[in-house]
């Protein structure tokens, strides 16, 4: 967040006045920190250096804290912004979530707006409007209504994961489960492999090196590509250097070799299904 934006948020918090905090159980709120063991309700925007809550926390407004750690159930009706954000249990955010350094979720989290930050790690289930971060490592399920943009993306899927927009990353690794992923990016590494007989449903796959197993997709574009066992490609496979298709795979379209420089087609193979 820019210095100007931080100052604007600070000015707005001064105009609104201090947040009203009610604590049931043990805890302390001194204007700088909020620590709760039990349940707490915050009305108004909360601007503190640290939030630590064990039990139940409800914030009717936005929260700005350098450190935000919750264990149990937490609900923020507005935006949640911090440097370190840790949530174990259930987290609900009615606005956007920004974790400048890192975000770690263990359990379930539902974010109505954008997730942005440095490192994002998820063990469980995550829902968000869109995600923009440095690294995303998830084990469980993802449901994203828009785009996912990061340098590195790794998903070990359990159940069904859906990314309705585009997935843009330098490196992409997806294992197991079911997912709907559309990849629109230049050079990247994509590796999708079978795990517990899972199946991955993909819209469009693009990358430098693409290695797929047990994947169903509409189209593949890559410099080098391997269509492994259990795959079904409904359209064409475009490649620049190498293409390998397992005898157990189905390619409904053609293998089309293209020139990397101008994208012109060189030759097309027949239906491989």
C-alpha positions as CSV (number, residue, x, y, z in Angstrom):
1,X,0.0,0.0,0.0
2,X,1.4,3.4,-0.9
3,X,2.2,6.0,1.8
4,X,-0.5,8.3,0.4
5,X,-3.1,5.6,0.7
6,X,-2.1,4.8,4.2
7,X,-2.4,8.4,5.2
8,X,-5.8,8.7,3.7
9,X,-7.0,5.6,5.7
10,X,-5.5,7.1,8.8
11,X,-7.3,10.4,8.3
12,X,-10.6,8.6,7.7
13,X,-10.1,6.6,10.9
14,X,-9.6,9.8,12.9
15,X,-12.8,11.3,11.5
16,X,-14.8,8.3,12.4
17,X,-13.4,8.2,15.9
18,X,-12.3,5.1,17.9
19,X,-13.8,1.7,17.5
20,X,-16.2,0.5,20.2
21,X,-15.1,-2.9,21.6
22,X,-17.1,-5.3,23.7
23,X,-15.3,-8.3,25.2
24,X,-16.9,-11.3,26.8
25,X,-14.3,-13.5,28.6
26,X,-10.8,-12.3,29.1
27,X,-9.0,-9.8,27.0
28,X,-7.7,-6.3,26.6
29,X,-8.1,-3.4,24.2
30,X,-5.9,-0.3,24.9
31,X,-6.1,1.4,21.5
32,X,-2.9,-0.2,20.3
33,X,-3.6,-3.9,20.6
34,X,-6.7,-6.1,20.9
35,X,-6.3,-9.4,22.6
36,X,-9.2,-11.7,23.3
37,X,-9.8,-15.1,24.7
38,X,-13.5,-15.7,24.5
39,X,-15.6,-13.5,22.3
40,X,-15.4,-9.9,21.1
41,X,-17.4,-7.5,19.0
42,X,-16.0,-4.4,17.4
43,X,-18.1,-1.7,16.0
44,X,-16.4,0.9,13.7
45,X,-13.1,0.7,11.9
46,X,-10.3,-0.8,14.0
47,X,-6.7,0.5,13.5
48,X,-4.2,-1.1,15.8
49,X,-0.8,-2.7,15.7
50,X,-1.9,-6.2,16.7
51,X,-5.0,-8.3,16.9
52,X,-4.9,-11.7,18.7
53,X,-8.2,-13.5,19.2
54,X,-9.0,-17.0,20.4
55,X,-12.7,-17.8,20.2
56,X,-15.1,-15.6,18.4
57,X,-14.4,-12.1,16.8
58,X,-16.8,-9.9,14.9
59,X,-15.7,-6.6,13.4
60,X,-18.5,-4.4,12.0
61,X,-16.2,-2.3,9.9
62,X,-12.7,-2.6,8.5
63,X,-9.6,-3.7,10.3
64,X,-6.0,-2.4,9.8
65,X,-3.4,-4.2,11.9
66,X,0.2,-5.0,11.4
67,X,-0.4,-8.5,12.9
68,X,-3.8,-10.2,12.7
69,X,-4.0,-13.7,14.3
70,X,-7.3,-15.4,15.0
71,X,-8.1,-19.0,16.1
72,X,-11.7,-20.0,16.0
73,X,-14.3,-17.8,14.2
74,X,-13.6,-14.3,12.8
75,X,-15.8,-12.1,10.7
76,X,-14.9,-8.7,9.3
77,X,-17.6,-6.9,7.4
78,X,-15.3,-4.5,5.7
79,X,-11.7,-4.7,4.5
80,X,-8.9,-6.5,6.3
81,X,-5.4,-5.1,5.9
82,X,-2.2,-6.2,7.6
83,X,1.4,-7.3,7.2
84,X,1.0,-10.8,8.7
85,X,-2.5,-12.4,8.7
86,X,-3.0,-15.8,10.3
87,X,-6.4,-17.5,10.5
88,X,-7.1,-20.9,12.0
89,X,-10.7,-22.0,11.9
90,X,-13.2,-19.8,10.0
91,X,-12.6,-16.4,8.5
92,X,-15.1,-14.2,6.7
93,X,-14.2,-10.9,5.1
94,X,-16.9,-8.7,3.5
95,X,-14.4,-6.6,1.5
96,X,-10.8,-7.2,0.3
97,X,-8.0,-8.8,2.2
98,X,-4.4,-7.4,2.0
99,X,-1.5,-9.2,3.6
100,X,1.7,-7.4,2.6
101,X,4.1,-10.0,3.8
102,X,2.1,-13.3,4.2
103,X,-1.3,-14.8,4.6
104,X,-1.8,-18.3,6.1
105,X,-5.2,-19.9,6.4
106,X,-5.9,-23.2,8.1
107,X,-9.6,-24.2,7.9
108,X,-12.0,-22.1,5.7
109,X,-12.0,-18.6,4.5
110,X,-14.5,-16.6,2.4
111,X,-13.2,-13.2,1.0
112,X,-15.8,-11.2,-0.9
113,X,-13.2,-9.0,-2.6
114,X,-9.6,-9.2,-3.8
115,X,-6.8,-11.1,-1.9
116,X,-3.5,-9.4,-2.4
117,X,-0.1,-9.8,-0.7
118,X,3.2,-11.6,-0.7
119,X,3.0,-15.3,0.3
120,X,-0.4,-17.0,0.5
121,X,-0.7,-20.5,2.0
122,X,-3.9,-22.3,2.4
123,X,-4.8,-25.6,4.1
124,X,-8.5,-26.1,3.7
125,X,-11.0,-24.2,1.7
126,X,-10.6,-20.7,0.3
127,X,-13.2,-18.5,-1.6
128,X,-12.3,-15.2,-3.1
129,X,-13.3,-12.8,-5.9
130,X,-9.7,-12.7,-7.2
131,X,-6.2,-13.2,-6.0
132,X,-3.0,-11.3,-6.7
133,X,0.1,-12.3,-4.8
134,X,3.7,-13.4,-5.0
135,X,3.4,-17.1,-4.1
136,X,0.2,-19.2,-3.6
137,X,0.5,-22.7,-2.1
138,X,-2.8,-24.4,-1.4
139,X,-3.9,-27.8,-0.2
140,X,-7.6,-28.3,-0.3
141,X,-10.1,-26.4,-2.5
142,X,-10.1,-23.0,-4.2
143,X,-13.1,-21.2,-5.6
144,X,-12.2,-17.9,-7.3
145,X,-14.7,-15.9,-9.2
146,X,-12.2,-14.0,-11.2
147,X,-8.5,-14.1,-12.0
148,X,-5.5,-15.5,-10.1
149,X,-2.2,-13.7,-10.8
150,X,1.1,-14.7,-9.0
151,X,4.7,-15.7,-9.7
152,X,4.2,-19.2,-8.4
153,X,1.0,-21.3,-8.1
154,X,0.8,-24.7,-6.5
155,X,-2.4,-26.5,-5.7
156,X,-2.9,-30.0,-4.2
157,X,-6.6,-30.3,-4.9
158,X,-9.0,-32.1,-2.7
159,X,-12.5,-32.2,-4.1
160,X,-13.4,-29.6,-6.7
161,X,-11.5,-26.4,-7.3
162,X,-12.7,-23.7,-9.7
163,X,-11.0,-20.6,-11.1
164,X,-13.5,-18.9,-13.3
165,X,-11.2,-16.3,-14.7
166,X,-7.6,-16.6,-15.8
167,X,-4.6,-18.2,-14.0
168,X,-1.4,-16.2,-14.8
169,X,1.9,-17.4,-13.2
170,X,5.5,-18.1,-14.1
171,X,5.2,-21.6,-12.6
172,X,2.0,-23.6,-12.2
173,X,1.8,-27.0,-10.5
174,X,-1.6,-28.7,-10.0
175,X,-2.0,-32.2,-8.5
176,X,-5.1,-34.3,-8.0
177,X,-8.7,-33.2,-7.5
178,X,-10.9,-31.5,-10.1
179,X,-10.3,-27.9,-11.2
180,X,-11.4,-25.6,-14.0
181,X,-8.5,-23.5,-14.9
182,X,-7.8,-21.1,-17.8
183,X,-4.2,-20.2,-18.3
184,X,-3.2,-17.2,-20.4
185,X,0.5,-16.6,-20.0
186,X,3.7,-16.8,-21.9
187,X,6.6,-18.9,-20.6
188,X,5.6,-21.0,-17.6
189,X,5.9,-24.5,-16.3
190,X,2.8,-26.6,-16.0
191,X,2.7,-30.0,-14.4
192,X,-0.6,-31.7,-13.7
193,X,-0.4,-35.3,-12.4
194,X,-2.8,-37.9,-11.1
195,X,-3.4,-38.1,-7.4
196,X,-5.9,-40.5,-5.8
197,X,-7.5,-41.0,-9.2
198,X,-8.4,-37.3,-9.3
199,X,-9.4,-35.5,-12.5
200,X,-8.6,-31.9,-13.6
201,X,-11.0,-30.0,-15.9
202,X,-9.2,-27.1,-17.6
203,X,-10.4,-24.5,-20.1
204,X,-7.3,-23.6,-21.9
205,X,-3.7,-24.4,-21.0
206,X,-0.7,-22.3,-22.2
207,X,2.9,-22.5,-21.3
208,X,6.5,-23.2,-22.3
209,X,6.6,-26.8,-21.0
210,X,3.3,-28.6,-20.4
211,X,3.0,-32.1,-18.9
212,X,-0.5,-33.4,-18.4
213,X,-2.1,-36.5,-17.0
214,X,-5.8,-37.2,-16.3
215,X,-6.8,-33.8,-17.6
216,X,-9.7,-32.7,-19.7
217,X,-9.3,-29.4,-21.6
218,X,-10.4,-27.5,-24.6
219,X,-7.0,-26.6,-26.0
220,X,-3.3,-26.7,-25.3
221,X,-0.6,-24.3,-26.5
222,X,3.1,-24.9,-25.6
223,X,6.6,-25.0,-26.8
224,X,7.0,-28.6,-25.6
225,X,4.0,-30.7,-24.6
226,X,3.2,-34.2,-23.3
227,X,-0.4,-35.4,-23.3
228,X,-0.3,-38.3,-20.9
229,X,-2.7,-41.1,-20.0
230,X,-6.2,-40.3,-19.0
231,X,-6.2,-37.0,-20.9
232,X,-9.0,-35.7,-23.2
233,X,-8.3,-32.6,-25.4
234,X,-11.4,-31.5,-27.1
235,X,-9.7,-29.2,-29.5
236,X,-6.2,-28.8,-31.0
237,X,-2.7,-29.1,-29.4
238,X,-0.4,-26.4,-30.7
239,X,3.3,-26.9,-30.2
240,X,6.6,-25.3,-31.4
241,X,9.2,-27.9,-30.7
242,X,8.0,-31.3,-29.3
243,X,4.6,-33.0,-28.8
244,X,4.1,-36.5,-27.3
245,X,0.6,-38.1,-27.0
246,X,0.1,-41.2,-24.9
247,X,-1.8,-44.0,-26.7
248,X,-4.3,-44.0,-23.9
249,X,-5.0,-40.2,-24.4
250,X,-7.6,-38.7,-26.7
251,X,-7.0,-35.6,-28.8
252,X,-10.2,-34.7,-30.7
253,X,-8.5,-32.0,-32.7
254,X,-5.2,-31.9,-34.4
255,X,-1.5,-31.7,-33.5
256,X,-0.5,-28.4,-35.0
257,X,3.1,-27.3,-35.2
258,X,3.6,-23.5,-35.1
259,X,6.6,-21.2,-35.6
260,X,7.6,-19.5,-32.3
261,X,8.5,-16.3,-34.1
262,X,5.3,-15.6,-36.0
263,X,2.8,-18.2,-34.7
264,X,2.1,-19.5,-38.2
265,X,1.0,-23.1,-38.5
266,X,3.4,-25.5,-40.1
267,X,1.5,-28.7,-40.2
268,X,-1.5,-30.4,-38.7
269,X,-2.0,-34.0,-37.6
270,X,-5.3,-35.9,-37.7
271,X,-7.8,-36.7,-35.0
272,X,-6.0,-38.7,-32.3
273,X,-9.1,-39.9,-30.5
